[in-house]
């Protein structure tokens, strides 16, 4: 006895590896589309929370770090350091001051002079440095404005970006954040940029499927009324999908209603799917690139608070805030100790500075070795 095969089980049994790949690709596109929608809302929340809560704490931390570096220099001058310790101190101070100058800029004369003292580099020297020029170029491309290197150095990268904070806020809150191309993405219709030949080929494929199904299931050719009604419903589905340019539904209808021995038709359908997969892969790549750009051009500070689903993470935000508050508490305590026991404090700091510099040197050495082997 032969059991009846439902349309769903019949369709499932006829799915080729190509078609399975096709459906998987469609699912990935839908997931990434949802991720980008989540990301839009997540960035808005993160931006607002950073503005209200993180930035004031960071500013306080940076001010304390500035005071810390000045205190180190003062005691190094008053107490003095040996030749070996001097090398460690110069390396440490140069690196830390460079980071601080990204916040305060060389318009902070005290920090600028300290940097020249320990790094042996002036503002004019930095203005011609290849790394500084490359950074300025990258920022120019990001902001869409011409960036003067010396102006950037004077204001500091953070200060420079502050001028464009409203622009970033506008980008994040822009209602058109999801590109029109992306909004066309669905489980039924292809989006992305298509060439004329690609569009024409899809239209031909759709027409071919439509004509094949109409020919096979035209109700006027069926004398049995029950089968005629069944075929009428199939033709309604086929016509609707064709009129709406719903290529995926046409493919599903073709696969569902293929004859078991219709190998030639199955092969043709597989070829159509392969062509369509190329377009969908291109679409997915473009969507992923758009997500990456949106995610990270708003700054790692914001990106750090986005979870794996593109949503704002309160847990990550709270952890970041607690970490900043702990750093502030530690620096305040350290500065208090420097006033009470300056010599002991400075000796302790020099020991930690030496360890830090040596560790950084080891990390750089291993990184160079790794790059060499790769």
Buried (B, 14 or more C-beta within 10 A) or exposed (E): EEEEEEEEEBBEEBEBEBBEBBBEBBEBBEEBBEBBBBBBBBBBBBBBBBEEBBBEBBEBBBBBBBBBBEBBBEBBEEEEBEEEBBEBBBBBBBBBBBEBBBBBBBBBEEBBBBBBBBBEEEBEEBBEEEEBBEBBEEBBEEBEEEBEBBEBBBBBBBBBBEEBEEEBBEBBEEEEBBBEBBEEBBEBBBBBEBEEEBEEBBEEBBEBBBEBBBEBBBBEEBEEEEEBEBBBEBBEBBEEBBEEBBBBBBBBBBBBBBEEEBEEBBEBBBEBBBEBBEBBBBBBEBBBEBBEEBBEEBBEBBBBBBEEEBBBBEEBBEEBBEEBEEBBEEBBEBBEBBEEEBEEBBEBBBEEBBEBBEEEEEEEEEEEEEEEEE
